[in-house]
Amino acid sequence: MIQIIHNPRCSKSRDGLNFLCEQNLSHEVVEYLNNPLSVDEIKDILKKLNLSPIQLVRKNEAIWKENFKDKNLSDEEIVEALYEHPKLIERPIFIKGDKAVIGRPLENINTLL
């Protein structure tokens, strides 16, 4: 089963969910803005993505620009910012087992299949 960390208001996230449905792939949808991820879940996703916390940040979001840009933050502080402001998390994220990818571009999903 594939888990999708999903924002229904995001066109890329909707495209990713549609792809899973079109391929008849078993999946679970996690609407992370309505059901925020815990700090441990964020760290687990980062490990599966093999990314540093800053690589998961949507740096063009106003929240980031107004509160965090140009600050020298530790990885822990960035994870805390992602926890406190889930809108900052890059999306969509697809997780299968111990691997994960960000679905931008959509073709990244194929690496999990």
Biopython code that builds the backbone (N, CA, C, O; Angstrom):
import numpy as np
from Bio.PDB.StructureBuilder import StructureBuilder

atoms = [
    (1, "MET", "N", (0.835, -1.183, 0.000)),
    (1, "MET", "CA", (0.000, 0.000, 0.000)),
    (1, "MET", "C", (0.879, 1.245, 0.000)),
    (1, "MET", "O", (1.931, 1.287, 0.639)),
    (2, "ILE", "N", (0.430, 2.239, -0.719)),
    (2, "ILE", "CA", (1.129, 3.521, -0.793)),
    (2, "ILE", "C", (0.361, 4.539, 0.040)),
    (2, "ILE", "O", (-0.862, 4.639, -0.050)),
    (3, "GLN", "N", (1.087, 5.278, 0.838)),
    (3, "GLN", "CA", (0.496, 6.354, 1.620)),
    (3, "GLN", "C", (0.829, 7.658, 0.908)),
    (3, "GLN", "O", (1.962, 7.863, 0.473)),
    (4, "ILE", "N", (-0.155, 8.531, 0.790)),
    (4, "ILE", "CA", (0.079, 9.845, 0.184)),
    (4, "ILE", "C", (-0.180, 10.919, 1.236)),
    (4, "ILE", "O", (-1.256, 10.987, 1.829)),
    (5, "ILE", "N", (0.824, 11.745, 1.448)),
    (5, "ILE", "CA", (0.690, 12.916, 2.316)),
    (5, "ILE", "C", (0.135, 13.991, 1.394)),
    (5, "ILE", "O", (0.833, 14.474, 0.502)),
    (6, "HIS", "N", (-1.109, 14.361, 1.608)),
    (6, "HIS", "CA", (-1.930, 15.027, 0.591)),
    (6, "HIS", "C", (-2.542, 16.326, 1.089)),
    (6, "HIS", "O", (-2.984, 16.441, 2.232)),
    (7, "ASN", "N", (-2.550, 17.305, 0.179)),
    (7, "ASN", "CA", (-3.291, 18.545, 0.385)),
    (7, "ASN", "C", (-4.279, 18.661, -0.781)),
    (7, "ASN", "O", (-3.858, 18.910, -1.910)),
    (8, "PRO", "N", (-5.584, 18.487, -0.532)),
    (8, "PRO", "CA", (-6.547, 18.509, -1.629)),
    (8, "PRO", "C", (-6.623, 19.840, -2.368)),
    (8, "PRO", "O", (-7.180, 19.895, -3.464)),
    (9, "ARG", "N", (-6.081, 20.907, -1.803)),
    (9, "ARG", "CA", (-6.105, 22.209, -2.471)),
    (9, "ARG", "C", (-4.921, 22.395, -3.416)),
    (9, "ARG", "O", (-4.851, 23.391, -4.136)),
    (10, "CYS", "N", (-3.997, 21.446, -3.416)),
    (10, "CYS", "CA", (-2.800, 21.530, -4.248)),
    (10, "CYS", "C", (-3.004, 20.713, -5.523)),
    (10, "CYS", "O", (-3.331, 19.529, -5.454)),
    (11, "SER", "N", (-2.813, 21.334, -6.676)),
    (11, "SER", "CA", (-3.041, 20.635, -7.942)),
    (11, "SER", "C", (-2.068, 19.469, -8.125)),
    (11, "SER", "O", (-2.464, 18.424, -8.641)),
    (12, "LYS", "N", (-0.822, 19.617, -7.720)),
    (12, "LYS", "CA", (0.149, 18.525, -7.842)),
    (12, "LYS", "C", (-0.237, 17.357, -6.948)),
    (12, "LYS", "O", (-0.066, 16.196, -7.320)),
    (13, "SER", "N", (-0.752, 17.668, -5.782)),
    (13, "SER", "CA", (-1.196, 16.620, -4.863)),
    (13, "SER", "C", (-2.422, 15.899, -5.429)),
    (13, "SER", "O", (-2.515, 14.674, -5.360)),
    (14, "ARG", "N", (-3.351, 16.662, -5.985)),
    (14, "ARG", "CA", (-4.534, 16.048, -6.617)),
    (14, "ARG", "C", (-4.124, 15.181, -7.800)),
    (14, "ARG", "O", (-4.662, 14.091, -7.992)),
    (15, "ASP", "N", (-3.168, 15.666, -8.593)),
    (15, "ASP", "CA", (-2.670, 14.881, -9.722)),
    (15, "ASP", "C", (-2.073, 13.560, -9.242)),
    (15, "ASP", "O", (-2.294, 12.515, -9.854)),
    (16, "GLY", "N", (-1.326, 13.609, -8.160)),
    (16, "GLY", "CA", (-0.724, 12.395, -7.613)),
    (16, "GLY", "C", (-1.765, 11.409, -7.134)),
    (16, "GLY", "O", (-1.650, 10.209, -7.379)),
    (17, "LEU", "N", (-2.782, 11.908, -6.453)),
    (17, "LEU", "CA", (-3.863, 11.037, -5.990)),
    (17, "LEU", "C", (-4.608, 10.441, -7.177)),
    (17, "LEU", "O", (-4.943, 9.256, -7.170)),
    (18, "ASN", "N", (-4.867, 11.247, -8.187)),
    (18, "ASN", "CA", (-5.524, 10.736, -9.397)),
    (18, "ASN", "C", (-4.689, 9.641, -10.054)),
    (18, "ASN", "O", (-5.234, 8.644, -10.527)),
    (19, "PHE", "N", (-3.371, 9.820, -10.086)),
    (19, "PHE", "CA", (-2.485, 8.810, -10.651)),
    (19, "PHE", "C", (-2.644, 7.485, -9.910)),
    (19, "PHE", "O", (-2.771, 6.433, -10.536)),
    (20, "LEU", "N", (-2.636, 7.536, -8.582)),
    (20, "LEU", "CA", (-2.802, 6.305, -7.796)),
    (20, "LEU", "C", (-4.131, 5.632, -8.104)),
    (20, "LEU", "O", (-4.202, 4.411, -8.242)),
    (21, "CYS", "N", (-5.183, 6.436, -8.211)),
    (21, "CYS", "CA", (-6.517, 5.892, -8.508)),
    (21, "CYS", "C", (-6.570, 5.300, -9.912)),
    (21, "CYS", "O", (-7.112, 4.211, -10.105)),
    (22, "GLU", "N", (-6.013, 6.004, -10.890)),
    (22, "GLU", "CA", (-6.018, 5.520, -12.276)),
    (22, "GLU", "C", (-5.250, 4.220, -12.429)),
    (22, "GLU", "O", (-5.600, 3.379, -13.257)),
    (23, "GLN", "N", (-4.201, 4.053, -11.630)),
    (23, "GLN", "CA", (-3.389, 2.841, -11.680)),
    (23, "GLN", "C", (-3.964, 1.724, -10.791)),
    (23, "GLN", "O", (-3.397, 0.636, -10.694)),
    (24, "ASN", "N", (-5.094, 2.019, -10.151)),
    (24, "ASN", "CA", (-5.723, 1.064, -9.224)),
    (24, "ASN", "C", (-4.748, 0.591, -8.143)),
    (24, "ASN", "O", (-4.741, -0.583, -7.773)),
    (25, "LEU", "N", (-3.937, 1.505, -7.650)),
    (25, "LEU", "CA", (-2.977, 1.187, -6.599)),
    (25, "LEU", "C", (-3.614, 1.400, -5.232)),
    (25, "LEU", "O", (-4.233, 2.432, -4.975)),
    (26, "SER", "N", (-3.457, 0.435, -4.384)),
    (26, "SER", "CA", (-3.973, 0.538, -3.021)),
    (26, "SER", "C", (-3.248, 1.680, -2.317)),
    (26, "SER", "O", (-2.019, 1.749, -2.332)),
    (27, "HIS", "N", (-4.014, 2.567, -1.705)),
    (27, "HIS", "CA", (-3.396, 3.730, -1.079)),
    (27, "HIS", "C", (-4.202, 4.212, 0.124)),
    (27, "HIS", "O", (-5.385, 3.912, 0.285)),
    (28, "GLU", "N", (-3.509, 4.961, 0.945)),
    (28, "GLU", "CA", (-4.108, 5.620, 2.104)),
    (28, "GLU", "C", (-3.799, 7.102, 1.978)),
    (28, "GLU", "O", (-2.656, 7.483, 1.726)),
    (29, "VAL", "N", (-4.807, 7.931, 2.152)),
    (29, "VAL", "CA", (-4.645, 9.384, 2.043)),
    (29, "VAL", "C", (-4.505, 9.977, 3.442)),
    (29, "VAL", "O", (-5.331, 9.725, 4.319)),
    (30, "VAL", "N", (-3.459, 10.762, 3.637)),
    (30, "VAL", "CA", (-3.262, 11.496, 4.888)),
    (30, "VAL", "C", (-3.348, 12.975, 4.549)),
    (30, "VAL", "O", (-2.434, 13.540, 3.948)),
    (31, "GLU", "N", (-4.453, 13.595, 4.940)),
    (31, "GLU", "CA", (-4.605, 15.042, 4.745)),
    (31, "GLU", "C", (-3.904, 15.732, 5.910)),
    (31, "GLU", "O", (-4.499, 15.996, 6.955)),
    (32, "TYR", "N", (-2.627, 16.013, 5.698)),
    (32, "TYR", "CA", (-1.761, 16.475, 6.777)),
    (32, "TYR", "C", (-2.111, 17.853, 7.337)),
    (32, "TYR", "O", (-1.674, 18.200, 8.434)),
    (33, "LEU", "N", (-2.886, 18.635, 6.606)),
    (33, "LEU", "CA", (-3.293, 19.931, 7.169)),
    (33, "LEU", "C", (-4.430, 19.746, 8.171)),
    (33, "LEU", "O", (-4.545, 20.515, 9.126)),
    (34, "ASN", "N", (-5.270, 18.732, 7.963)),
    (34, "ASN", "CA", (-6.360, 18.436, 8.892)),
    (34, "ASN", "C", (-5.918, 17.512, 10.012)),
    (34, "ASN", "O", (-6.450, 17.572, 11.120)),
    (35, "ASN", "N", (-4.948, 16.659, 9.727)),
    (35, "ASN", "CA", (-4.398, 15.709, 10.699)),
    (35, "ASN", "C", (-2.881, 15.871, 10.708)),
    (35, "ASN", "O", (-2.166, 15.083, 10.090)),
    (36, "PRO", "N", (-2.391, 16.895, 11.411)),
    (36, "PRO", "CA", (-0.960, 17.212, 11.350)),
    (36, "PRO", "C", (-0.064, 16.036, 11.741)),
    (36, "PRO", "O", (-0.401, 15.224, 12.602)),
    (37, "LEU", "N", (1.076, 15.979, 11.082)),
    (37, "LEU", "CA", (2.076, 14.962, 11.374)),
    (37, "LEU", "C", (2.785, 15.310, 12.678)),
    (37, "LEU", "O", (2.982, 16.482, 12.997)),
    (38, "SER", "N", (3.166, 14.280, 13.424)),
    (38, "SER", "CA", (3.941, 14.501, 14.644)),
    (38, "SER", "C", (5.395, 14.769, 14.266)),
    (38, "SER", "O", (5.795, 14.558, 13.121)),
    (39, "VAL", "N", (6.168, 15.229, 15.218)),
    (39, "VAL", "CA", (7.599, 15.450, 14.993)),
    (39, "VAL", "C", (8.248, 14.137, 14.579)),
    (39, "VAL", "O", (9.062, 14.111, 13.656)),
    (40, "ASP", "N", (7.893, 13.046, 15.257)),
    (40, "ASP", "CA", (8.473, 11.742, 14.919)),
    (40, "ASP", "C", (8.077, 11.292, 13.519)),
    (40, "ASP", "O", (8.892, 10.700, 12.811)),
    (41, "GLU", "N", (6.850, 11.559, 13.110)),
    (41, "GLU", "CA", (6.414, 11.199, 11.756)),
    (41, "GLU", "C", (7.186, 12.007, 10.707)),
    (41, "GLU", "O", (7.576, 11.471, 9.669)),
    (42, "ILE", "N", (7.403, 13.285, 10.979)),
    (42, "ILE", "CA", (8.183, 14.118, 10.052)),
    (42, "ILE", "C", (9.605, 13.575, 9.937)),
    (42, "ILE", "O", (10.143, 13.468, 8.834)),
    (43, "LYS", "N", (10.213, 13.234, 11.067)),
    (43, "LYS", "CA", (11.574, 12.687, 11.042)),
    (43, "LYS", "C", (11.621, 11.359, 10.286)),
    (43, "LYS", "O", (12.569, 11.095, 9.547)),
    (44, "ASP", "N", (10.600, 10.530, 10.471)),
    (44, "ASP", "CA", (10.535, 9.246, 9.772)),
    (44, "ASP", "C", (10.416, 9.461, 8.265)),
    (44, "ASP", "O", (11.073, 8.775, 7.481)),
    (45, "ILE", "N", (9.586, 10.404, 7.869)),
    (45, "ILE", "CA", (9.424, 10.717, 6.441)),
    (45, "ILE", "C", (10.739, 11.237, 5.865)),
    (45, "ILE", "O", (11.126, 10.846, 4.764)),
    (46, "LEU", "N", (11.422, 12.105, 6.589)),
    (46, "LEU", "CA", (12.713, 12.622, 6.125)),
    (46, "LEU", "C", (13.710, 11.489, 5.913)),
    (46, "LEU", "O", (14.459, 11.488, 4.936)),
    (47, "LYS", "N", (13.716, 10.534, 6.821)),
    (47, "LYS", "CA", (14.614, 9.383, 6.697)),
    (47, "LYS", "C", (14.269, 8.576, 5.444)),
    (47, "LYS", "O", (15.160, 8.163, 4.703)),
    (48, "LYS", "N", (12.974, 8.355, 5.211)),
    (48, "LYS", "CA", (12.536, 7.585, 4.044)),
    (48, "LYS", "C", (12.818, 8.334, 2.746)),
    (48, "LYS", "O", (13.098, 7.716, 1.719)),
    (49, "LEU", "N", (12.745, 9.653, 2.789)),
    (49, "LEU", "CA", (13.053, 10.480, 1.624)),
    (49, "LEU", "C", (14.561, 10.618, 1.406)),
    (49, "LEU", "O", (15.020, 10.931, 0.307)),
    (50, "ASN", "N", (15.319, 10.377, 2.475)),
    (50, "ASN", "CA", (16.760, 10.597, 2.467)),
    (50, "ASN", "C", (17.073, 12.068, 2.169)),
    (50, "ASN", "O", (17.927, 12.389, 1.342)),
    (51, "LEU", "N", (16.354, 12.945, 2.870)),
    (51, "LEU", "CA", (16.531, 14.389, 2.715)),
    (51, "LEU", "C", (16.827, 15.024, 4.066)),
    (51, "LEU", "O", (16.492, 14.470, 5.113)),
    (52, "SER", "N", (17.453, 16.180, 4.030)),
    (52, "SER", "CA", (17.618, 16.975, 5.239)),
    (52, "SER", "C", (16.324, 17.774, 5.436)),
    (52, "SER", "O", (15.585, 17.989, 4.476)),
    (53, "PRO", "N", (16.047, 18.208, 6.650)),
    (53, "PRO", "CA", (14.799, 18.944, 6.899)),
    (53, "PRO", "C", (14.588, 20.154, 5.990)),
    (53, "PRO", "O", (13.465, 20.398, 5.548)),
    (54, "ILE", "N", (15.640, 20.911, 5.706)),
    (54, "ILE", "CA", (15.478, 22.113, 4.882)),
    (54, "ILE", "C", (14.996, 21.750, 3.471)),
    (54, "ILE", "O", (14.343, 22.564, 2.820)),
    (55, "GLN", "N", (15.306, 20.552, 2.997)),
    (55, "GLN", "CA", (14.892, 20.140, 1.661)),
    (55, "GLN", "C", (13.398, 19.831, 1.577)),
    (55, "GLN", "O", (12.852, 19.700, 0.482)),
    (56, "LEU", "N", (12.745, 19.717, 2.715)),
    (56, "LEU", "CA", (11.310, 19.440, 2.751)),
    (56, "LEU", "C", (10.483, 20.719, 2.896)),
    (56, "LEU", "O", (9.253, 20.678, 2.857)),
    (57, "VAL", "N", (11.160, 21.840, 3.062)),
    (57, "VAL", "CA", (10.490, 23.119, 3.307)),
    (57, "VAL", "C", (10.064, 23.782, 1.999)),
    (57, "VAL", "O", (10.824, 23.848, 1.033)),
    (58, "ARG", "N", (8.826, 24.270, 2.000)),
    (58, "ARG", "CA", (8.326, 25.104, 0.896)),
    (58, "ARG", "C", (8.780, 26.536, 1.202)),
    (58, "ARG", "O", (8.117, 27.273, 1.932)),
    (59, "LYS", "N", (9.913, 26.902, 0.631)),
    (59, "LYS", "CA", (10.556, 28.171, 0.985)),
    (59, "LYS", "C", (9.849, 29.409, 0.439)),
    (59, "LYS", "O", (10.160, 30.524, 0.858)),
    (60, "ASN", "N", (8.911, 29.239, -0.481)),
    (60, "ASN", "CA", (8.179, 30.389, -1.012)),
    (60, "ASN", "C", (6.919, 30.715, -0.220)),
    (60, "ASN", "O", (6.230, 31.689, -0.521)),
    (61, "GLU", "N", (6.615, 29.904, 0.792)),
    (61, "GLU", "CA", (5.443, 30.181, 1.630)),
    (61, "GLU", "C", (5.697, 31.429, 2.477)),
    (61, "GLU", "O", (6.803, 31.641, 2.974)),
    (62, "ALA", "N", (4.675, 32.235, 2.631)),
    (62, "ALA", "CA", (4.786, 33.467, 3.425)),
    (62, "ALA", "C", (5.245, 33.175, 4.857)),
    (62, "ALA", "O", (6.038, 33.923, 5.428)),
    (63, "ILE", "N", (4.740, 32.087, 5.424)),
    (63, "ILE", "CA", (5.120, 31.725, 6.801)),
    (63, "ILE", "C", (6.638, 31.578, 6.911)),
    (63, "ILE", "O", (7.247, 32.049, 7.871)),
    (64, "TRP", "N", (7.236, 30.922, 5.923)),
    (64, "TRP", "CA", (8.691, 30.730, 5.941)),
    (64, "TRP", "C", (9.401, 32.073, 5.779)),
    (64, "TRP", "O", (10.301, 32.406, 6.550)),
    (65, "LYS", "N", (8.992, 32.828, 4.782)),
    (65, "LYS", "CA", (9.655, 34.100, 4.489)),
    (65, "LYS", "C", (9.574, 35.064, 5.674)),
    (65, "LYS", "O", (10.541, 35.762, 5.979)),
    (66, "GLU", "N", (8.429, 35.097, 6.332)),
    (66, "GLU", "CA", (8.217, 36.060, 7.411)),
    (66, "GLU", "C", (8.853, 35.639, 8.732)),
    (66, "GLU", "O", (9.223, 36.492, 9.539)),
    (67, "ASN", "N", (8.984, 34.337, 8.960)),
    (67, "ASN", "CA", (9.412, 33.869, 10.279)),
    (67, "ASN", "C", (10.761, 33.159, 10.331)),
    (67, "ASN", "O", (11.398, 33.125, 11.384)),
    (68, "PHE", "N", (11.204, 32.595, 9.213)),
    (68, "PHE", "CA", (12.370, 31.719, 9.286)),
    (68, "PHE", "C", (13.476, 32.028, 8.287)),
    (68, "PHE", "O", (14.632, 31.675, 8.516)),
    (69, "LYS", "N", (13.135, 32.682, 7.187)),
    (69, "LYS", "CA", (14.124, 32.954, 6.143)),
    (69, "LYS", "C", (15.296, 33.734, 6.714)),
    (69, "LYS", "O", (15.124, 34.622, 7.549)),
    (70, "ASP", "N", (16.479, 33.388, 6.254)),
    (70, "ASP", "CA", (17.721, 34.055, 6.651)),
    (70, "ASP", "C", (18.112, 33.811, 8.109)),
    (70, "ASP", "O", (19.018, 34.466, 8.624)),
    (71, "LYS", "N", (17.433, 32.871, 8.777)),
    (71, "LYS", "CA", (17.846, 32.492, 10.127)),
    (71, "LYS", "C", (18.687, 31.232, 10.018)),
    (71, "LYS", "O", (18.456, 30.391, 9.149)),
    (72, "ASN", "N", (19.651, 31.111, 10.894)),
    (72, "ASN", "CA", (20.511, 29.932, 10.921)),
    (72, "ASN", "C", (19.866, 28.896, 11.839)),
    (72, "ASN", "O", (20.149, 28.856, 13.037)),
    (73, "LEU", "N", (19.000, 28.059, 11.272)),
    (73, "LEU", "CA", (18.237, 27.090, 12.058)),
    (73, "LEU", "C", (18.895, 25.720, 12.028)),
    (73, "LEU", "O", (19.441, 25.295, 11.010)),
    (74, "SER", "N", (18.831, 25.043, 13.161)),
    (74, "SER", "CA", (19.310, 23.661, 13.219)),
    (74, "SER", "C", (18.267, 22.747, 12.566)),
    (74, "SER", "O", (17.131, 23.160, 12.335)),
    (75, "ASP", "N", (18.655, 21.519, 12.273)),
    (75, "ASP", "CA", (17.699, 20.560, 11.721)),
    (75, "ASP", "C", (16.503, 20.383, 12.657)),
    (75, "ASP", "O", (15.359, 20.301, 12.210)),
    (76, "GLU", "N", (16.779, 20.326, 13.935)),
    (76, "GLU", "CA", (15.691, 20.165, 14.922)),
    (76, "GLU", "C", (14.727, 21.356, 14.873)),
    (76, "GLU", "O", (13.512, 21.178, 14.959)),
    (77, "GLU", "N", (15.263, 22.546, 14.738)),
    (77, "GLU", "CA", (14.418, 23.737, 14.667)),
    (77, "GLU", "C", (13.584, 23.746, 13.388)),
    (77, "GLU", "O", (12.437, 24.194, 13.399)),
    (78, "ILE", "N", (14.146, 23.260, 12.299)),
    (78, "ILE", "CA", (13.392, 23.188, 11.043)),
    (78, "ILE", "C", (12.278, 22.163, 11.159)),
    (78, "ILE", "O", (11.156, 22.421, 10.724)),
    (79, "VAL", "N", (12.569, 21.001, 11.742)),
    (79, "VAL", "CA", (11.534, 19.986, 11.949)),
    (79, "VAL", "C", (10.422, 20.563, 12.831)),
    (79, "VAL", "O", (9.241, 20.332, 12.572)),
    (80, "GLU", "N", (10.791, 21.297, 13.848)),
    (80, "GLU", "CA", (9.790, 21.920, 14.725)),
    (80, "GLU", "C", (8.936, 22.921, 13.946)),
    (80, "GLU", "O", (7.725, 22.998, 14.154)),
    (81, "ALA", "N", (9.558, 23.683, 13.054)),
    (81, "ALA", "CA", (8.806, 24.631, 12.214)),
    (81, "ALA", "C", (7.827, 23.879, 11.307)),
    (81, "ALA", "O", (6.692, 24.317, 11.120)),
    (82, "LEU", "N", (8.265, 22.750, 10.746)),
    (82, "LEU", "CA", (7.381, 21.937, 9.909)),
    (82, "LEU", "C", (6.214, 21.382, 10.714)),
    (82, "LEU", "O", (5.089, 21.294, 10.222)),
    (83, "TYR", "N", (6.497, 21.012, 11.950)),
    (83, "TYR", "CA", (5.455, 20.502, 12.843)),
    (83, "TYR", "C", (4.450, 21.610, 13.190)),
    (83, "TYR", "O", (3.239, 21.399, 13.132)),
    (84, "GLU", "N", (4.961, 22.771, 13.546)),
    (84, "GLU", "CA", (4.096, 23.878, 13.954)),
    (84, "GLU", "C", (3.349, 24.503, 12.782)),
    (84, "GLU", "O", (2.263, 25.055, 12.958)),
    (85, "HIS", "N", (3.926, 24.418, 11.591)),
    (85, "HIS", "CA", (3.340, 25.022, 10.390)),
    (85, "HIS", "C", (3.335, 23.984, 9.254)),
    (85, "HIS", "O", (4.157, 24.065, 8.341)),
    (86, "PRO", "N", (2.411, 23.010, 9.310)),
    (86, "PRO", "CA", (2.415, 21.934, 8.307)),
    (86, "PRO", "C", (2.318, 22.424, 6.868)),
    (86, "PRO", "O", (2.702, 21.706, 5.945)),
    (87, "LYS", "N", (1.815, 23.624, 6.665)),
    (87, "LYS", "CA", (1.722, 24.184, 5.316)),
    (87, "LYS", "C", (3.102, 24.310, 4.669)),
    (87, "LYS", "O", (3.212, 24.394, 3.446)),
    (88, "LEU", "N", (4.146, 24.322, 5.487)),
    (88, "LEU", "CA", (5.510, 24.445, 4.982)),
    (88, "LEU", "C", (6.042, 23.147, 4.379)),
    (88, "LEU", "O", (7.076, 23.159, 3.711)),
    (89, "ILE", "N", (5.355, 22.034, 4.603)),
    (89, "ILE", "CA", (5.836, 20.732, 4.126)),
    (89, "ILE", "C", (5.585, 20.602, 2.628)),
    (89, "ILE", "O", (4.470, 20.801, 2.144)),
    (90, "GLU", "N", (6.647, 20.264, 1.912)),
    (90, "GLU", "CA", (6.545, 20.017, 0.471)),
    (90, "GLU", "C", (5.568, 18.869, 0.239)),
    (90, "GLU", "O", (5.481, 17.939, 1.041)),
    (91, "ARG", "N", (4.837, 18.948, -0.866)),
    (91, "ARG", "CA", (3.823, 17.948, -1.150)),
    (91, "ARG", "C", (3.692, 17.728, -2.640)),
    (91, "ARG", "O", (4.147, 18.544, -3.442)),
    (92, "PRO", "N", (3.080, 16.643, -3.000)),
    (92, "PRO", "CA", (2.672, 15.492, -2.187)),
    (92, "PRO", "C", (3.868, 14.582, -1.908)),
    (92, "PRO", "O", (4.860, 14.588, -2.636)),
    (93, "ILE", "N", (3.745, 13.812, -0.849)),
    (93, "ILE", "CA", (4.766, 12.819, -0.508)),
    (93, "ILE", "C", (4.112, 11.448, -0.621)),
    (93, "ILE", "O", (3.009, 11.224, -0.123)),
    (94, "PHE", "N", (4.810, 10.545, -1.279)),
    (94, "PHE", "CA", (4.331, 9.176, -1.441)),
    (94, "PHE", "C", (5.265, 8.255, -0.672)),
    (94, "PHE", "O", (6.486, 8.331, -0.810)),
    (95, "ILE", "N", (4.675, 7.384, 0.141)),
    (95, "ILE", "CA", (5.451, 6.497, 0.998)),
    (95, "ILE", "C", (5.032, 5.059, 0.731)),
    (95, "ILE", "O", (3.846, 4.731, 0.697)),
    (96, "LYS", "N", (6.030, 4.219, 0.543)),
    (96, "LYS", "CA", (5.786, 2.784, 0.409)),
    (96, "LYS", "C", (6.889, 2.068, 1.164)),
    (96, "LYS", "O", (8.055, 2.119, 0.770)),
    (97, "GLY", "N", (6.523, 1.401, 2.248)),
    (97, "GLY", "CA", (7.522, 0.710, 3.061)),
    (97, "GLY", "C", (8.511, 1.682, 3.649)),
    (97, "GLY", "O", (8.139, 2.646, 4.318)),
    (98, "ASP", "N", (9.794, 1.416, 3.387)),
    (98, "ASP", "CA", (10.843, 2.274, 3.944)),
    (98, "ASP", "C", (11.379, 3.282, 2.942)),
    (98, "ASP", "O", (12.458, 3.842, 3.131)),
    (99, "LYS", "N", (10.618, 3.512, 1.869)),
    (99, "LYS", "CA", (11.008, 4.479, 0.843)),
    (99, "LYS", "C", (9.912, 5.530, 0.685)),
    (99, "LYS", "O", (8.738, 5.268, 0.945)),
    (100, "ALA", "N", (10.315, 6.713, 0.258)),
    (100, "ALA", "CA", (9.358, 7.790, 0.006)),
    (100, "ALA", "C", (9.916, 8.701, -1.085)),
    (100, "ALA", "O", (11.127, 8.782, -1.288)),
    (101, "VAL", "N", (9.011, 9.381, -1.779)),
    (101, "VAL", "CA", (9.402, 10.372, -2.786)),
    (101, "VAL", "C", (8.443, 11.556, -2.706)),
    (101, "VAL", "O", (7.292, 11.425, -2.291)),
    (102, "ILE", "N", (8.947, 12.701, -3.113)),
    (102, "ILE", "CA", (8.083, 13.863, -3.302)),
    (102, "ILE", "C", (7.573, 13.787, -4.731)),
    (102, "ILE", "O", (8.358, 13.602, -5.661)),
    (103, "GLY", "N", (6.275, 13.927, -4.914)),
    (103, "GLY", "CA", (5.646, 13.754, -6.219)),
    (103, "GLY", "C", (5.732, 14.960, -7.126)),
    (103, "GLY", "O", (4.756, 15.298, -7.796)),
    (104, "ARG", "N", (6.863, 15.609, -7.162)),
    (104, "ARG", "CA", (7.138, 16.729, -8.067)),
    (104, "ARG", "C", (8.464, 16.448, -8.736)),
    (104, "ARG", "O", (9.496, 16.641, -8.094)),
    (105, "PRO", "N", (8.509, 16.019, -9.942)),
    (105, "PRO", "CA", (7.397, 15.772, -10.852)),
    (105, "PRO", "C", (6.688, 14.455, -10.528)),
    (105, "PRO", "O", (7.203, 13.608, -9.798)),
    (106, "LEU", "N", (5.520, 14.320, -11.085)),
    (106, "LEU", "CA", (4.661, 13.165, -10.841)),
    (106, "LEU", "C", (5.374, 11.847, -11.135)),
    (106, "LEU", "O", (5.105, 10.839, -10.482)),
    (107, "GLU", "N", (6.268, 11.850, -12.101)),
    (107, "GLU", "CA", (6.978, 10.633, -12.497)),
    (107, "GLU", "C", (7.806, 10.052, -11.351)),
    (107, "GLU", "O", (8.169, 8.877, -11.398)),
    (108, "ASN", "N", (8.113, 10.845, -10.327)),
    (108, "ASN", "CA", (8.867, 10.342, -9.194)),
    (108, "ASN", "C", (8.175, 9.153, -8.529)),
    (108, "ASN", "O", (8.834, 8.296, -7.939)),
    (109, "ILE", "N", (6.852, 9.104, -8.626)),
    (109, "ILE", "CA", (6.099, 8.014, -8.009)),
    (109, "ILE", "C", (6.554, 6.669, -8.558)),
    (109, "ILE", "O", (6.568, 5.669, -7.841)),
    (110, "ASN", "N", (6.925, 6.650, -9.828)),
    (110, "ASN", "CA", (7.325, 5.393, -10.464)),
    (110, "ASN", "C", (8.502, 4.728, -9.754)),
    (110, "ASN", "O", (8.662, 3.512, -9.851)),
    (111, "THR", "N", (9.325, 5.492, -9.046)),
    (111, "THR", "CA", (10.469, 4.891, -8.354)),
    (111, "THR", "C", (10.018, 4.028, -7.179)),
    (111, "THR", "O", (10.786, 3.198, -6.693)),
    (112, "LEU", "N", (8.790, 4.214, -6.719)),
    (112, "LEU", "CA", (8.258, 3.393, -5.625)),
    (112, "LEU", "C", (7.576, 2.127, -6.122)),
    (112, "LEU", "O", (7.375, 1.184, -5.357)),
    (113, "LEU", "N", (7.222, 2.107, -7.397)),
    (113, "LEU", "CA", (6.421, 0.997, -7.914)),
    (113, "LEU", "C", (7.277, -0.174, -8.374)),
    (113, "LEU", "O", (6.745, -1.184, -8.835)),
]
sb = StructureBuilder()
sb.init_structure("model")
sb.init_model(0)
sb.init_chain("A")
sb.init_seg("    ")
for serial, (resi, resn, name, xyz) in enumerate(atoms, 1):
    if name == "N":
        sb.init_residue(resn, " ", resi, " ")
    sb.init_atom(name, np.array(xyz, "f"), 0.0, 1.0, " ", f" {name:<3s}", serial, name[0])
structure = sb.get_structure()
